[in-house]
């Protein structure tokens, strides 16, 4: 089992996760890895001078090393599973799509991140723009990309690190994976449309309150009213880079802000619900559907057990990444309740049984975890009350439809019509989409 750490492709290390318990309990070999981050791993100029995706190629090199050498450690090269959380999960998702990885591994687990996560997969053009912003801050802005890269190489690592932080913003993460034509020959949408995804078993899932991620950057403290909700919504929606941004923002506010006069805490929870559905739940559901439709055995989960040792129980669910406290030992492991420890044991057995057999239904799981498919859309809720009623269907269906269809269509109307239609025609198209949305509000099983 090869684990890829998260950290937004900017921070993190393989040593964060101690695989000893996972390996000892379940007779598996656990490998964690490092890869280049930030500008060192993902700077790109759209040509041979800085092709981009070096961090992903580092990961691939490590996975290939495991493939070639793990038998010497007692491993089975035919039963390799890659897994990861957040940016690590997105990385796993991209490895599943890359033609360079044919036959490289057998199974995958993507936790809270997929290739469809907004704002995390750029183009050669966007990568070059990021590279030029970085170069400008380091007095390396040259017309020729060869000269630009040469100048950047003359700077110290600390200079590059310091300058890199200056080109980041909540609405745009610089130095991320791109469609480079090699590791990713085209967009994930096109790869699925071409039917060129290798058949592999797949576990995919999210936490119940993914938007709790804003707890860790202090952003939620600024969201206390309808006005501040709208302001921050406009800011993060800037990822669409769309002249239809106002319409997208209004639609999202209408969908998520439950009460304009609500208390600051309720407004914060509304924002977290919006952020989590947008960044994680909707993209994850889309990826599960695409993989299942391509004939891959797919199992979907919702982690819904906020650790008892945290004081943010008020958010009403498990925040981004909190399932890892149950999969990996930490300084807080001894603070878990007996019920939480049992859930952790079950999850570790489920993850490792899947790695061994391609089926997550371990003997410790008190319920049958069904495969996800386009018709039933079933998933398993992982919590301390795990039982026969833990199998659900149509995760966040109304919100998934909103992001995957309505907002996606709003963005496309802008992008395809800007400069081609009059303002009135564009408003007509937007109004039509919002009218369609009004027909599905409340219809939870629409997807």
GUTOR-830935 format. One record per residue (C-alpha): residue number from 0; x, y, z. Coordinates in nm, 4 decimals, decimal comma. Example, Ala and Ser with C-alpha at 12.3 -4.5 7.8 and 13.67 -1.06 7.14 Angstrom:
<markes>
(marke 0; (1,2300; -0,4500; 0,7800))
(marke 1; (1,3670; -0,1060; 0,7140))
</markes>
This chain:
<markes>
(marke 0; (0,0000; 0,0000; 0,0000))
(marke 1; (0,1660; 0,3198; -0,1204))
(marke 2; (0,0447; 0,6392; 0,0487))
(marke 3; (0,0676; 0,9861; -0,1090))
(marke 4; (0,0444; 1,2699; 0,1424))
(marke 5; (-0,1640; 1,5830; 0,0948))
(marke 6; (-0,0906; 1,9488; 0,1619))
(marke 7; (-0,2162; 2,1327; -0,1446))
(marke 8; (0,1018; 2,0407; -0,3352))
(marke 9; (0,2721; 2,3094; -0,1257))
(marke 10; (0,3563; 2,1414; 0,2077))
(marke 11; (0,3794; 1,7963; 0,3642))
(marke 12; (0,6060; 1,4945; 0,3923))
(marke 13; (0,5747; 1,1183; 0,3790))
(marke 14; (0,6994; 1,0912; 0,7374))
(marke 15; (0,3782; 1,2548; 0,8634))
(marke 16; (0,2085; 0,9151; 0,8510))
(marke 17; (0,3424; 0,6202; 1,0507))
(marke 18; (0,2383; 0,2997; 0,8762))
(marke 19; (0,3542; 0,0680; 1,1561))
(marke 20; (0,0091; 0,0009; 1,3024))
(marke 21; (-0,1567; -0,0440; 0,9636))
(marke 22; (0,1121; -0,2933; 0,8616))
(marke 23; (0,1359; -0,4845; 1,1904))
(marke 24; (-0,2381; -0,5291; 1,2402))
(marke 25; (-0,3205; -0,6382; 0,8885))
(marke 26; (-0,0162; -0,8088; 0,7347))
(marke 27; (0,0448; -0,5519; 0,4634))
(marke 28; (0,3487; -0,3513; 0,3579))
(marke 29; (0,2991; 0,0254; 0,3868))
(marke 30; (0,5139; 0,2685; 0,1898))
(marke 31; (0,5024; 0,6476; 0,2223))
(marke 32; (0,6859; 0,8774; -0,0147))
(marke 33; (0,8091; 1,2302; -0,0707))
(marke 34; (0,7765; 1,4378; -0,3854))
(marke 35; (0,8749; 1,7869; -0,4903))
(marke 36; (0,6251; 2,0533; -0,3857))
(marke 37; (0,5281; 2,4060; -0,4858))
(marke 38; (0,7323; 2,5679; -0,7611))
(marke 39; (0,9962; 2,2956; -0,7281))
(marke 40; (0,7468; 2,0281; -0,8259))
(marke 41; (0,4840; 2,2041; -1,0341))
(marke 42; (0,6267; 2,5137; -1,2017))
(marke 43; (0,5594; 2,4961; -1,5736))
(marke 44; (0,6234; 2,7124; -1,8782))
(marke 45; (0,4272; 2,5042; -2,1251))
(marke 46; (0,7367; 2,3844; -2,3094))
(marke 47; (1,0456; 2,1691; -2,2654))
(marke 48; (1,2190; 2,4178; -2,0376))
(marke 49; (0,9763; 2,3510; -1,7504))
(marke 50; (0,7128; 2,0972; -1,8594))
(marke 51; (0,5387; 2,0869; -1,5210))
(marke 52; (0,4023; 1,7951; -1,3172))
(marke 53; (0,7469; 1,7028; -1,1840))
(marke 54; (0,5868; 1,6297; -0,8464))
(marke 55; (0,3520; 1,3768; -1,0069))
(marke 56; (0,6440; 1,2220; -1,1935))
(marke 57; (0,8309; 1,1969; -0,8615))
(marke 58; (0,5334; 1,0061; -0,7227))
(marke 59; (0,5268; 0,7817; -1,0273))
(marke 60; (0,8989; 0,7132; -0,9961))
(marke 61; (0,8497; 0,6109; -0,6324))
(marke 62; (0,5529; 0,3870; -0,7198))
(marke 63; (0,7563; 0,2284; -0,9988))
(marke 64; (1,0456; 0,1686; -0,7570))
(marke 65; (0,8047; -0,0128; -0,5269))
(marke 66; (0,6771; -0,2146; -0,8222))
(marke 67; (1,0307; -0,3236; -0,9112))
(marke 68; (1,1597; -0,3868; -0,5592))
(marke 69; (0,8782; -0,4650; -0,3161))
(marke 70; (0,9084; -0,8413; -0,3752))
(marke 71; (1,2427; -0,8216; -0,1927))
(marke 72; (1,0480; -0,7065; 0,1130))
(marke 73; (0,7854; -0,9793; 0,0839))
(marke 74; (0,5399; -0,7743; -0,1197))
(marke 75; (0,3144; -0,8839; -0,4041))
(marke 76; (0,3670; -0,6690; -0,7143))
(marke 77; (0,0300; -0,7798; -0,8490))
(marke 78; (-0,1550; -0,6390; -0,5483))
(marke 79; (-0,0282; -0,2840; -0,5221))
(marke 80; (-0,2703; -0,0180; -0,3998))
(marke 81; (-0,2043; 0,3558; -0,4030))
(marke 82; (-0,3999; 0,5806; -0,1679))
(marke 83; (-0,3979; 0,9383; -0,0486))
(marke 84; (-0,5919; 1,2209; 0,1111))
(marke 85; (-0,6703; 1,5729; -0,0150))
(marke 86; (-0,3969; 1,6678; -0,2648))
(marke 87; (-0,2776; 1,3111; -0,2163))
(marke 88; (-0,6231; 1,1887; -0,3144))
(marke 89; (-0,6242; 1,4147; -0,6189))
(marke 90; (-0,2805; 1,2791; -0,7078))
(marke 91; (-0,4135; 0,9224; -0,6843))
(marke 92; (-0,7042; 1,0230; -0,9070))
(marke 93; (-0,4644; 1,1648; -1,1664))
(marke 94; (-0,2486; 0,8520; -1,1565))
(marke 95; (-0,5616; 0,6517; -1,2357))
(marke 96; (-0,6080; 0,8628; -1,5492))
(marke 97; (-0,2486; 0,8775; -1,6727))
(marke 98; (-0,1570; 0,6484; -1,9640))
(marke 99; (0,1975; 0,6377; -1,8252))
(marke 100; (0,0718; 0,4202; -1,5396))
(marke 101; (-0,0707; 0,1290; -1,7368))
(marke 102; (-0,0094; -0,1866; -1,5332))
(marke 103; (0,1766; 0,0043; -1,2606))
(marke 104; (-0,0672; -0,0659; -0,9737))
(marke 105; (-0,3848; -0,2658; -0,9193))
(marke 106; (-0,6136; -0,0644; -0,6909))
(marke 107; (-0,6665; 0,2871; -0,5575))
(marke 108; (-0,8267; 0,4718; -0,2655))
(marke 109; (-0,8985; 0,8425; -0,3081))
(marke 110; (-0,9888; 1,0289; 0,0096))
(marke 111; (-1,1339; 1,3804; -0,0143))
(marke 112; (-0,9942; 1,4851; -0,3500))
(marke 113; (-1,0319; 1,3971; -0,7176))
(marke 114; (-0,9226; 1,5141; -1,0606))
(marke 115; (-1,2461; 1,7153; -1,0778))
(marke 116; (-1,1753; 1,9219; -0,7635))
(marke 117; (-1,2162; 2,2891; -0,8681))
(marke 118; (-0,9087; 2,4988; -0,9283))
(marke 119; (-0,6513; 2,2238; -0,8890))
(marke 120; (-0,5863; 2,1184; -1,2486))
(marke 121; (-0,4460; 2,3903; -1,4672))
(marke 122; (-0,3396; 2,4324; -1,8279))
(marke 123; (-0,0037; 2,5084; -1,9860))
(marke 124; (-0,1197; 2,8685; -2,0214))
(marke 125; (-0,2191; 2,9069; -1,6557))
(marke 126; (0,1071; 2,7428; -1,5475))
(marke 127; (0,3066; 2,9883; -1,7595))
(marke 128; (0,1152; 3,2783; -1,6041))
(marke 129; (0,2058; 3,1479; -1,2565))
(marke 130; (0,5677; 3,1057; -1,3622))
(marke 131; (0,5817; 3,4636; -1,4902))
(marke 132; (0,4325; 3,5981; -1,1659))
(marke 133; (0,6963; 3,4111; -0,9694))
(marke 134; (0,9715; 3,5236; -1,2058))
(marke 135; (0,8612; 3,8855; -1,1807))
(marke 136; (0,8861; 3,8774; -0,8020))
(marke 137; (1,2416; 3,7440; -0,8336))
(marke 138; (1,3550; 3,9836; -1,1094))
(marke 139; (1,3571; 3,6957; -1,3584))
(marke 140; (1,0769; 3,7998; -1,5911))
(marke 141; (1,2271; 3,7197; -1,9299))
(marke 142; (1,0436; 3,6928; -2,2624))
(marke 143; (1,2118; 3,3648; -2,3551))
(marke 144; (1,1064; 3,0830; -2,1215))
(marke 145; (1,4541; 2,9295; -2,1438))
(marke 146; (1,6021; 3,2494; -1,9995))
(marke 147; (1,3252; 3,2750; -1,7389))
(marke 148; (1,3873; 2,9222; -1,6113))
(marke 149; (1,7643; 2,9718; -1,6168))
(marke 150; (1,7278; 3,2824; -1,4018))
(marke 151; (1,4990; 3,1053; -1,1538))
(marke 152; (1,7542; 2,8257; -1,1208))
(marke 153; (2,0120; 3,0834; -1,0132))
(marke 154; (1,8039; 3,1781; -0,7079))
(marke 155; (1,8314; 3,0070; -0,3718))
(marke 156; (1,5658; 2,7607; -0,2609))
(marke 157; (1,4643; 3,0008; 0,0157))
(marke 158; (1,4216; 3,2850; -0,2330))
(marke 159; (1,1892; 3,0702; -0,4429))
(marke 160; (0,9920; 2,9563; -0,1372))
(marke 161; (0,9427; 3,3116; -0,0139))
(marke 162; (0,8391; 3,4419; -0,3546))
(marke 163; (0,6037; 3,1480; -0,4145))
(marke 164; (0,3860; 3,2406; -0,1186))
(marke 165; (0,3307; 3,5863; -0,2674))
(marke 166; (0,1554; 3,4502; -0,5776))
(marke 167; (-0,1002; 3,2359; -0,3891))
(marke 168; (-0,4597; 3,3296; -0,3073))
(marke 169; (-0,7721; 3,1462; -0,1810))
(marke 170; (-0,9239; 3,1703; -0,5288))
(marke 171; (-0,6117; 3,0506; -0,7105))
(marke 172; (-0,3592; 2,7928; -0,5973))
(marke 173; (-0,0418; 2,8314; -0,7991))
(marke 174; (0,1915; 2,5442; -0,8873))
(marke 175; (-0,0471; 2,2525; -0,9155))
(marke 176; (-0,0823; 1,9687; -1,1684))
(marke 177; (-0,1631; 2,0642; -1,5269))
(marke 178; (-0,2754; 1,8999; -1,8486))
(marke 179; (0,0761; 1,8693; -1,9877))
(marke 180; (0,0158; 1,6423; -2,2867))
(marke 181; (0,2332; 1,3664; -2,1406))
(marke 182; (0,1394; 1,2584; -1,7897))
(marke 183; (-0,2084; 1,3917; -1,8644))
(marke 184; (-0,2570; 1,3973; -2,2415))
(marke 185; (-0,5890; 1,5789; -2,2140))
(marke 186; (-0,8535; 1,6774; -1,9588))
(marke 187; (-1,0123; 1,4182; -1,7262))
(marke 188; (-1,3425; 1,4742; -1,9071))
(marke 189; (-1,1842; 1,3830; -2,2396))
(marke 190; (-0,9984; 1,0842; -2,0959))
(marke 191; (-1,3250; 0,9376; -1,9690))
(marke 192; (-1,5025; 1,0223; -2,2952))
(marke 193; (-1,2323; 0,8353; -2,4880))
(marke 194; (-1,2826; 0,5277; -2,2703))
(marke 195; (-0,9108; 0,5036; -2,2055))
(marke 196; (-0,9215; 0,4483; -1,8273))
(marke 197; (-0,7548; 0,1240; -1,7201))
(marke 198; (-0,9809; -0,1114; -1,5230))
(marke 199; (-0,8986; -0,0963; -1,1511))
(marke 200; (-1,0906; -0,1422; -0,8254))
(marke 201; (-1,1510; 0,1866; -0,6490))
(marke 202; (-1,2614; 0,3226; -0,3093))
(marke 203; (-1,3579; 0,6889; -0,3112))
(marke 204; (-1,5115; 0,9118; -0,0456))
(marke 205; (-1,5405; 1,2312; 0,1540))
(marke 206; (-1,6100; 1,3550; 0,5063))
(marke 207; (-1,9537; 1,4790; 0,6086))
(marke 208; (-1,8446; 1,8410; 0,6694))
(marke 209; (-1,5520; 1,8872; 0,4332))
(marke 210; (-1,5946; 2,2635; 0,4492))
(marke 211; (-1,4598; 2,2529; 0,8022))
(marke 212; (-1,1237; 2,2923; 0,6306))
(marke 213; (-1,1779; 2,6687; 0,6651))
(marke 214; (-1,1380; 2,6234; 1,0417))
(marke 215; (-0,7660; 2,5789; 0,9927))
(marke 216; (-0,6941; 2,8979; 0,7996))
(marke 217; (-0,9072; 3,1307; 1,0124))
(marke 218; (-1,1286; 3,2180; 0,7165))
(marke 219; (-1,4483; 3,1212; 0,8971))
(marke 220; (-1,3947; 3,3891; 1,1628))
(marke 221; (-1,4480; 3,6578; 0,8981))
(marke 222; (-1,7812; 3,5135; 0,7795))
(marke 223; (-2,0406; 3,6436; 1,0239))
(marke 224; (-2,3255; 3,7919; 0,8145))
(marke 225; (-2,4995; 3,7785; 0,4769))
(marke 226; (-2,2646; 4,0464; 0,3428))
(marke 227; (-1,9451; 3,8714; 0,4524))
(marke 228; (-2,0852; 3,5384; 0,3253))
(marke 229; (-2,1337; 3,6970; -0,0173))
(marke 230; (-1,7925; 3,8670; -0,0161))
(marke 231; (-1,6047; 3,5468; 0,0607))
(marke 232; (-1,8216; 3,3502; -0,1780))
(marke 233; (-1,7295; 3,5894; -0,4603))
(marke 234; (-1,3644; 3,5546; -0,3639))
(marke 235; (-1,3462; 3,1749; -0,3731))
(marke 236; (-1,5719; 3,1514; -0,6794))
(marke 237; (-1,3061; 3,3530; -0,8598))
(marke 238; (-1,1576; 3,0147; -0,9504))
(marke 239; (-1,4030; 3,0091; -1,2423))
(marke 240; (-1,2383; 3,3190; -1,3934))
(marke 241; (-1,5770; 3,3898; -1,5452))
(marke 242; (-1,7688; 3,6995; -1,6486))
(marke 243; (-2,0710; 3,5052; -1,5250))
(marke 244; (-1,9264; 3,5134; -1,1731))
(marke 245; (-2,2073; 3,7329; -1,0371))
(marke 246; (-2,4724; 3,4852; -1,1499))
(marke 247; (-2,2785; 3,1889; -1,0092))
(marke 248; (-2,2339; 3,3681; -0,6780))
(marke 249; (-2,6010; 3,4622; -0,6532))
(marke 250; (-2,7073; 3,1063; -0,7302))
(marke 251; (-2,4745; 2,9634; -0,4637))
(marke 252; (-2,5914; 3,2155; -0,2061))
(marke 253; (-2,9540; 3,1301; -0,2829))
(marke 254; (-2,8805; 2,7585; -0,2437))
(marke 255; (-2,6807; 2,7731; 0,0807))
(marke 256; (-2,7521; 3,0828; 0,2879))
(marke 257; (-3,0516; 2,9557; 0,4834))
(marke 258; (-3,1371; 3,2759; 0,6693))
(marke 259; (-3,0090; 3,6262; 0,6007))
(marke 260; (-3,0571; 3,7175; 0,9683))
(marke 261; (-2,8997; 3,4005; 1,1063))
(marke 262; (-2,6415; 3,4049; 1,3832))
(marke 263; (-2,2744; 3,4303; 1,2858))
(marke 264; (-2,2217; 3,0635; 1,3707))
(marke 265; (-2,5100; 2,9532; 1,1489))
(marke 266; (-2,3746; 3,1661; 0,8635))
(marke 267; (-2,0350; 3,0023; 0,9117))
(marke 268; (-2,1925; 2,6555; 0,8955))
(marke 269; (-2,3772; 2,7523; 0,5760))
(marke 270; (-2,0473; 2,8619; 0,4224))
(marke 271; (-1,8789; 2,5385; 0,5282))
(marke 272; (-2,1589; 2,3325; 0,3722))
(marke 273; (-2,1223; 2,5288; 0,0505))
(marke 274; (-1,7445; 2,5002; 0,0429))
(marke 275; (-1,7446; 2,1291; 0,1190))
(marke 276; (-2,0071; 2,0402; -0,1420))
(marke 277; (-1,8345; 2,2519; -0,4054))
(marke 278; (-1,4747; 2,1444; -0,3450))
(marke 279; (-1,5217; 1,7823; -0,2440))
(marke 280; (-1,8661; 1,6189; -0,2455))
(marke 281; (-1,9791; 1,7124; -0,5978))
(marke 282; (-1,6419; 1,6349; -0,7638))
(marke 283; (-1,6145; 1,3064; -0,5734))
(marke 284; (-1,9630; 1,1989; -0,6782))
(marke 285; (-1,8785; 1,2832; -1,0370))
(marke 286; (-1,5581; 1,0794; -1,0246))
(marke 287; (-1,7371; 0,7821; -0,8664))
(marke 288; (-1,9965; 0,7938; -1,1429))
(marke 289; (-1,7360; 0,8153; -1,4186))
(marke 290; (-1,5319; 0,5253; -1,2834))
(marke 291; (-1,8351; 0,3067; -1,2217))
(marke 292; (-1,9720; 0,3823; -1,5693))
(marke 293; (-1,6349; 0,2793; -1,7143))
(marke 294; (-1,6815; -0,0647; -1,5605))
(marke 295; (-1,4532; -0,0222; -1,2600))
(marke 296; (-1,5702; -0,1805; -0,9307))
(marke 297; (-1,6222; 0,1328; -0,7199))
(marke 298; (-1,7054; 0,1712; -0,3514))
(marke 299; (-1,8080; 0,5102; -0,2126))
(marke 300; (-1,8063; 0,6232; 0,1507))
(marke 301; (-1,9037; 0,9197; 0,3674))
(marke 302; (-1,6949; 0,9544; 0,6828))
(marke 303; (-1,9221; 1,0934; 0,9533))
(marke 304; (-1,7406; 1,0605; 1,2843))
(marke 305; (-1,5977; 1,3904; 1,4097))
(marke 306; (-1,3221; 1,2984; 1,6572))
(marke 307; (-1,4403; 1,3527; 2,0140))
(marke 308; (-1,1125; 1,5169; 2,1148))
(marke 309; (-1,1741; 1,8246; 1,8966))
(marke 310; (-1,3749; 2,1215; 2,0222))
(marke 311; (-1,5421; 2,2072; 1,6906))
(marke 312; (-1,8315; 1,9631; 1,7258))
(marke 313; (-2,0605; 2,2588; 1,6508))
(marke 314; (-1,9914; 2,2296; 1,2774))
(marke 315; (-2,2127; 1,9215; 1,2707))
(marke 316; (-1,9916; 1,6637; 1,1016))
(marke 317; (-1,6427; 1,5337; 1,0325))
(marke 318; (-1,4102; 1,7915; 0,8822))
(marke 319; (-1,1671; 1,7533; 0,5943))
(marke 320; (-0,9084; 1,4837; 0,6560))
(marke 321; (-1,0346; 1,3713; 0,9952))
(marke 322; (-1,0692; 1,0077; 0,8843))
(marke 323; (-0,6906; 0,9893; 0,8903))
(marke 324; (-0,6977; 1,0030; 1,2710))
(marke 325; (-0,8705; 0,6639; 1,2498))
(marke 326; (-0,6357; 0,5169; 0,9889))
(marke 327; (-0,2992; 0,6357; 1,1196))
(marke 328; (-0,1704; 0,6573; 1,4795))
(marke 329; (-0,1230; 1,0087; 1,6152))
(marke 330; (-0,0526; 1,1902; 1,9389))
(marke 331; (-0,4295; 1,1971; 1,9922))
(marke 332; (-0,4895; 0,8237; 1,9477))
(marke 333; (-0,5011; 0,7641; 2,3242))
(marke 334; (-0,7726; 1,0309; 2,3533))
(marke 335; (-1,0177; 0,8295; 2,1437))
(marke 336; (-1,3204; 0,6656; 2,2992))
(marke 337; (-1,3534; 0,2872; 2,2836))
(marke 338; (-1,6168; 0,3261; 2,0111))
(marke 339; (-1,3799; 0,5449; 1,8067))
(marke 340; (-1,0975; 0,2944; 1,8487))
(marke 341; (-1,3267; 0,0174; 1,7222))
(marke 342; (-1,4210; 0,2277; 1,4194))
(marke 343; (-1,0515; 0,2866; 1,3500))
(marke 344; (-0,9827; -0,0866; 1,3718))
(marke 345; (-1,2666; -0,1586; 1,1292))
(marke 346; (-1,1540; 0,1085; 0,8845))
(marke 347; (-0,7938; -0,0125; 0,8845))
(marke 348; (-0,9105; -0,3702; 0,8240))
(marke 349; (-1,1449; -0,2533; 0,5483))
(marke 350; (-0,8746; -0,0483; 0,3721))
(marke 351; (-0,6243; -0,3334; 0,3887))
(marke 352; (-0,8694; -0,6082; 0,2896))
(marke 353; (-0,9545; -0,3989; -0,0144))
(marke 354; (-0,5840; -0,3733; -0,0950))
(marke 355; (-0,5525; -0,7515; -0,0743))
(marke 356; (-0,8676; -0,8593; -0,2580))
(marke 357; (-1,0311; -0,5601; -0,4273))
(marke 358; (-1,3318; -0,6003; -0,1962))
(marke 359; (-1,3638; -0,3824; 0,1179))
(marke 360; (-1,6137; -0,6127; 0,2887))
(marke 361; (-1,3942; -0,7376; 0,5716))
(marke 362; (-1,5083; -0,9747; 0,8453))
(marke 363; (-1,5001; -0,6798; 1,0866))
(marke 364; (-1,7516; -0,4795; 0,8847))
(marke 365; (-2,1023; -0,5360; 1,0321))
(marke 366; (-2,2744; -0,4432; 0,7059))
(marke 367; (-2,2326; -0,5233; 0,3370))
(marke 368; (-2,0725; -0,2321; 0,1523))
(marke 369; (-2,2365; -0,2358; -0,1931))
(marke 370; (-2,0679; -0,1230; -0,5106))
(marke 371; (-2,1554; 0,2235; -0,6358))
(marke 372; (-2,3383; 0,2336; -0,9679))
(marke 373; (-2,5248; 0,4898; -1,1757))
(marke 374; (-2,8657; 0,3561; -1,0767))
(marke 375; (-2,8531; 0,2867; -0,7022))
(marke 376; (-2,5715; 0,5327; -0,6177))
(marke 377; (-2,5229; 0,3698; -0,2817))
(marke 378; (-2,2505; 0,4575; -0,0353))
(marke 379; (-2,1468; 0,3577; 0,3157))
(marke 380; (-2,1562; 0,5979; 0,6109))
(marke 381; (-1,8542; 0,5317; 0,8320))
(marke 382; (-1,9237; 0,6154; 1,1968))
(marke 383; (-1,9271; 0,4559; 1,5421))
(marke 384; (-2,2905; 0,3545; 1,4797))
(marke 385; (-2,1907; 0,1473; 1,1765))
(marke 386; (-2,4708; -0,0979; 1,1024))
(marke 387; (-2,7412; -0,2104; 0,8618))
(marke 388; (-2,8794; 0,1432; 0,8259))
(marke 389; (-2,5369; 0,2834; 0,7316))
(marke 390; (-2,5901; 0,2148; 0,3611))
(marke 391; (-2,7401; 0,5256; 0,2013))
(marke 392; (-2,8033; 0,6452; -0,1535))
(marke 393; (-2,7727; 0,9670; -0,3566))
(marke 394; (-2,5201; 1,1594; -0,1474))
(marke 395; (-2,6161; 1,5291; -0,1180))
(marke 396; (-2,8114; 1,4817; -0,4403))
(marke 397; (-2,9614; 1,8291; -0,4738))
(marke 398; (-2,6316; 2,0025; -0,4042))
(marke 399; (-2,4414; 1,7660; -0,6347))
(marke 400; (-2,6833; 1,8513; -0,9147))
(marke 401; (-2,6394; 2,2211; -0,8404))
(marke 402; (-2,2591; 2,2149; -0,8730))
(marke 403; (-2,2130; 1,9482; -1,1391))
(marke 404; (-2,4871; 2,0691; -1,3714))
(marke 405; (-2,6244; 2,4151; -1,2906))
(marke 406; (-2,3012; 2,5940; -1,1971))
(marke 407; (-2,1086; 2,4037; -1,4629))
(marke 408; (-2,3637; 2,5143; -1,7220))
(marke 409; (-2,3538; 2,8746; -1,5977))
(marke 410; (-1,9771; 2,8764; -1,6422))
(marke 411; (-2,0061; 2,7283; -1,9915))
(marke 412; (-2,2700; 2,9847; -2,0960))
(marke 413; (-2,0230; 3,2549; -2,0060))
(marke 414; (-1,7244; 3,0939; -2,1673))
(marke 415; (-1,8968; 2,9962; -2,4920))
(marke 416; (-2,1099; 3,3045; -2,5334))
(marke 417; (-1,8852; 3,5895; -2,4220))
(marke 418; (-1,8167; 3,8058; -2,7234))
(marke 419; (-2,0595; 3,6062; -2,9355))
(marke 420; (-2,3944; 3,7122; -2,7967))
(marke 421; (-2,5374; 4,0374; -2,6756))
(marke 422; (-2,5696; 4,1080; -2,3074))
(marke 423; (-2,9411; 4,0428; -2,3328))
(marke 424; (-2,8901; 3,6997; -2,4862))
(marke 425; (-2,6377; 3,6095; -2,2190))
(marke 426; (-2,8778; 3,7185; -1,9456))
(marke 427; (-3,1535; 3,5175; -2,1121))
(marke 428; (-2,9373; 3,2048; -2,1062))
(marke 429; (-2,8448; 3,2607; -1,7425))
(marke 430; (-3,2045; 3,3260; -1,6464))
(marke 431; (-3,3137; 3,0072; -1,8208))
(marke 432; (-3,0631; 2,8026; -1,6219))
(marke 433; (-3,1742; 2,9579; -1,2948))
(marke 434; (-3,5350; 2,8866; -1,3868))
(marke 435; (-3,4454; 2,5238; -1,4488))
(marke 436; (-3,2703; 2,5162; -1,1123))
(marke 437; (-3,5821; 2,6441; -0,9384))
(marke 438; (-3,7674; 2,3380; -1,0685))
(marke 439; (-3,5274; 2,0963; -0,9017))
(marke 440; (-3,4878; 2,2701; -0,5640))
(marke 441; (-3,6133; 2,0250; -0,3056))
(marke 442; (-3,6080; 1,7279; -0,5411))
(marke 443; (-3,3331; 1,5374; -0,3619))
(marke 444; (-3,3172; 1,2276; -0,5811))
(marke 445; (-3,2575; 1,4120; -0,9035))
(marke 446; (-2,9083; 1,2636; -0,9434))
</markes>
